Every structure is written in structure tokens, then in C-alpha cells.
Amino acid sequence: MEPRIDPTFANRRTFLTQGGISLGGAALASLLSNDLSAATRVNQAARDDLPNLPQHVKRVIFLCMAGGPSHLETFDYKPELAKLDGQPMPESYTAGQPIAQLQGQALKCQGPLTKFAQYGESGQTISDFLPYHQKMADDICVIRSMVTEQINHDPAHTFMNTGTAISGRPSMGSWVTYGLGSESEDLPGFVVLTSVGGRNPQPIASRQWSAGFLPSRYQGVEFSSSGQPVNYVDPPRGVSLGQQRRLIETVGAINRHRLRDSGDPEIETRLATYEMAFRMQTSVPDLADVSDEPQHVLDMYGAQPGDGTYASNCLLARRLAERGVRFIHLYHRGWDHHGGLVQYMNICCGLTDKPTWALLNDLKQRDMLKDTLVIWGGEFGRTPMFQGKGGAGRDHHIKGFSMWMAGGGIKPGYSHGATDELGYNAVEDVVHVRDLHATMLHQLGIDHRHFSYKFQGLDTKLTGVERAHVIKPILA
């Protein structure tokens, strides 16, 4: 007869092995809990001690023309480049310089593929591809001397959004909502919208609006451009709002109990997420219902609600801004014009030019532009050299390109910086991407030099460790 073994019995080796792991795990959890609590306290104190700056704007709408629009067909007219059209590109410009797809090829100058003229009382130079931008020449501040550090799309977006090419860092929208929070109680503080139309639309990964090492409650929330903006926002069939409220309160009580023991900021995120999801069941349908918009407003944008276009997203951006959302990021994918530049510029500008004007015009009419910062641009520019794939095109370019800013505290109708006579290098009042970030934070009342988050022993910043500058000449 086999001896009976007590199921509760454990021999010494088993106890030491299993018990050691359990005790070690408990000890590690305790240490991690203490570290998380300490890190949360340190970062909260650092945020609370930020120097107070005048807050010129309350929110940011960032209009990203994903793929890299050509500055040479939008805002940066180069007569000398037109004269050299079809001739070899001078090697003095390109020798030893980073080039994407044209590396090792015979480089020829490509003159402007459209006409330019000066518009408004300010005399802003704007191309014929952008007739509605011509109408708002006196509202925008064009920066013609932008530079960045990454020459391919995904790392260039990462650099534009986070200030570094290292994946896993917080996006600028997350930094802003971490620093200022949201003015909306029933919508996320950071919302992302995407649309598509043009040549070779590059994918946009969700990590472009990640919170990185910041608490995940500050990450961007992508809203769908068509249909219901947020999936599963409606209550399940047969479940009342009262029942959902009781469930959330019960789960919340459990999470708060756990939070007191651990200090884990992600539990705070979970609590906030449950609460926000519950409130969004009312706020999101109201946001998406544009029946209260007059027909002339819909016509101004060229919007057909729910069609997923950039025009509808611009209208939605204004509605989000009205409801207190802090950072609204619109991506329009389709600006990667290696070939067929005229055809696809007509398509992309046709989809985005009028709605962009409508957004600025709408904000002005509602007296909201004075406290909204609008930024327009891509992740880089395009080369002055010809690239032919289905008609004349241009390659990626990082040494000089154009963006614009408008809104509270920014000089309207102002041109800042310049590229050289061929539009290759930014040579006057050069503006780095980190300078753009520093200026954005400054307008929001945040001093970028002191705005940091303790991560892996370092005081990490959106503007990095290299010196960034607020672009003071463009400030009103």
C-alpha cells in the first residue's frame, strides 16, 4: 500500500524553492512600489514647482501633412532654382550631405512646378497650389528655415513628435497634457485624427502619440474619422447607465485600495480611464452629432460629417477645442511626392487647403484663435533636385523646409528665416524642431528649460539636453 501524502505538506527543498520565489517576489514588489511612489512624488513636485510664464494660448491644433510637403511648391519661391532647371545640381550643396533615394544618382535641379505671388498686406509669398492659404496670408507666420535630423518618414515623425528618434519617448501632446492637464471633464486631453489622400500614404503608428515613460493616462486617444469616433462607446444592450455607474464605483473602490498600498501611477490611470470612458458615453455622441452646425459652416469646411476626410476632421478639431481638449493632432497622409508632384500636390492641396482656411476662419469668428495655437507642416521638406517616378518629383529633405504657426501670441502675416538661393540649406534664423517645441511650450506658459520628468535617473525633457531656443522674433 502506497503511503498517503498530505496535500498540504511541502518538503524543505520545495518550501525553499517556492517560498523563496514568493518571498523574493513580495520583496521586489514592495521595492518597486516604493520606487513608483517616490518617482511619482518627485515628478509631481517638479511639475508643481515649474516657473510661471504668461499663458498666451490654452490649446494646440497640430496639422501634420504626413509625408513631407515640398516647401519649393508651397511657401519658398526660388528664382535661381528656376533658372537652373534641368542643369546639374552644384556639388558644393550636396557633397557629403544625407540624401534619401537620390543617393549615388546624377543630381539635376528641378525648378518650381507652379507659380508664386505675394498676398495680403504682409506680402506673404504663397504658391498657386494654395489659393485658400493666399486668403489667410495675414493670419499665418511662415517659418522658412526649419531643419530636422531624420531623413526617413517614421523616424522623422518620431523626431517631430518627441524631439528624439528614440522610440518609446513621450509625444509632444502627452508632454502638454502632463504639464497642463485638460479643460474637458468628459473628453480626453489629447485626441488624434487621421485622414488620407494623395501619393503613397505612409502608415502612422500609434506610438507617435504614445505617453512613453509618462503615466499612460496622458497618451493620445485616436478618434475614428468615420462612423462613431470611439468604438464601443455605447452602453451594452440590456445594461443601464445606473448599472454601469455602480460597476465602475465598485471597481474604483478596489483600485483605490490597491493604489494606497502600491502608489503605482498606472492604477491612477486605470481609475481615470474607467471614469472617462463612462463620461464619454454621453460626450462622444454629442461631439459627433453636427446637426447643430449651420449649413454655411459645413459648406465653409467642405465637410460631409462622418466621411473620414481632412475637412470633417478640421470641423471635429474645432468642436474638440470648444469642449476643452488640450492637444488635437490631425494627420493627413499622402504628401510623399517622389513622382507625379503636380498631380498629387493638386490632390493633397485640394483636400486640405480650404479646410485649413476654414478652421482658422472659424476659430477667428468664434474669438478662439487668440487662445489657440495652430501649427501646420510635415516631418521634413523635399529636395531642390529632380526625382522622376511617374512625372517630376522630389526626394526627402531635412536641411531646410517650411512650416507655419498662427494664433495667440504669434505675429500674423510674418515671415521668419530663409533657405539659400536653391532652397537646399536653411541659412538665416535657422529653426530646429526642438526650437519649435520650445516655442509651443512657451506659448502655453511652460518654460521648456525646467519642464522635465525623472526617468532612469535623468531629468528628461521634450526639448532634450541640447540647447533649444524660443523663436522670439515670431512672438507678437
Secondary structure as UniProt FT lines:
FT   TURN            7..8
FT   HELIX           12..48
FT   STRAND          59..66
FT   HELIX           71..73
FT   TURN            74..75
FT   HELIX           79..83
FT   TURN            84..86
FT   HELIX           91..94
FT   TURN            95..96
FT   TURN            101..104
FT   STRAND          108..109
FT   STRAND          116..119
FT   TURN            120..123
FT   STRAND          124..127
FT   TURN            128..129
FT   HELIX           131..135
FT   TURN            136..139
FT   STRAND          141..147
FT   HELIX           153..162
FT   TURN            167..168
FT   HELIX           172..180
FT   STRAND          190..199
FT   HELIX           206..209
FT   TURN            212..213
FT   HELIX           216..218
FT   STRAND          221..222
FT   TURN            231..232
FT   TURN            237..238
FT   HELIX           241..262
FT   HELIX           265..288
FT   TURN            291..292
FT   HELIX           295..301
FT   TURN            305..306
FT   HELIX           310..322
FT   TURN            323..324
FT   STRAND          327..335
FT   HELIX           341..365
FT   TURN            366..367
FT   HELIX           369..371
FT   STRAND          372..377
FT   STRAND          381..382
FT   STRAND          387..388
FT   STRAND          392..393
FT   STRAND          396..397
FT   STRAND          401..407
FT   TURN            408..409
FT   TURN            412..413
FT   STRAND          414..416
FT   STRAND          418..419
FT   TURN            421..422
FT   STRAND          426..428
FT   STRAND          431..432
FT   HELIX           433..443
FT   TURN            444..445
FT   TURN            448..450
FT   STRAND          453..455
FT   TURN            456..457
FT   STRAND          458..460
FT   TURN            462..463
FT   HELIX           472..474
//
